């Protein structure tokens, strides 16, 4: 997962998996979900992110550890 913040548009893109989306669905005003050709979610785009979420802090809890 990757987080991309774009200052010029004040948008936050949360990339869940790499690859292009083929469709975008607006869930609510300013919140869009990107879907791939299979209908799986590839990411979320949040418009006016600085007014909707606290961008000064990111916390991660209880992520599974991969063993190779």
Buried (B, 14 or more C-beta within 10 A) or exposed (E): EEEEEEEEEBBBBBBEEEEEBEEEEEEEEBEBBBBBEEEEBBBBBBBEBBEEEEEEEEEEEEEEEEEE
